[in-house]
């Protein structure tokens, strides 16, 4: 839409309740399909996070997290971009964090 003709958006924000919900709702109202990446946004409180998720779902946003979104976009894991992504995740300690059960 707008000038690009594209209609799909991946969106995240510094805070879920302030920086993510309003722009997502606006984008959906304008006709965009939105995937809201919740794990890269932090709500001010647990209740705000729960409320934000409900608002996003009610507005029609698809709720996802970053890693499965990126791996889905990579598609074929034999491509050089996929190898670079997985190497970067290892270098940044993401796999160790997964093993601990928490990335934050």
NORNOR-V387883 format. One record per helix or strand. SS is the DSSP state (a for helix, b for strand). FROM is the first residue (numbers start at 1). TO is the last residue. If there is no record, write none. Layout:
SS | FROM | TO
SS | FROM | TO
//
This chain:
b | 8 | 11
a | 16 | 29
b | 33 | 37
a | 38 | 40
a | 46 | 59
b | 62 | 64
a | 66 | 74
a | 80 | 91
a | 94 | 100
//
